[in-house]
Amino acid sequence: MPKIRDLLSTNKGRIYVYLATTSIGKQFLQDVENEGFTFCDGEKPTKRTPANIMAINRDCTINYVGTVGRIAFQAANKIGNDPLVKIDYRDVI
């Protein structure tokens, strides 16, 4: 299985990860935690509940995606000037 950091290095732009089920979401949170990612406030990923769309950031943080981000995930190819990269975590694992 490729590392989350590999997704950051091989994709330019804003990266959103789709988590189809709660179990895939929990695995994602465990995987990013194992690689040293945290939420922006420093909290460990496994201390929180996964959402079905989450963002990974180049500073090794993750965050929930709000309403505008969810709309962008469905309809946009860019966020601001950055391309929006959409990854289905089922394809990664």
FENKA-V596391 format. One record per backbone hydrogen bond with DSSP energy under -0.5 kcal/mol. CO is the residue of the C=O (numbers start at 0). NH is the residue of the N-H. Records with the same first field share a line. If there is no record, write none. Layout:
CO=NH / NH
This chain:
2=5 / 6
3=6 / 7
4=8
5=9
6=10
13=15 / 84
14=55
15=17 / 86
16=53
17=19 / 88
20=24
21=25
22=26
23=27
24=28
25=29
26=30
27=31
28=32
29=33
30=34
31=36
32=35
36=44
37=61
38=41
42=38
43=46
44=47
51=18
52=64
53=16
54=62
55=14
56=59
59=37
60=56
61=39
62=54
63=65
65=69
66=70
67=71
68=72
69=73
70=74
71=75
76=83
78=81
81=78
82=13 / 84
83=85
84=15 / 86
86=17 / 88
87=90 / 91
88=92
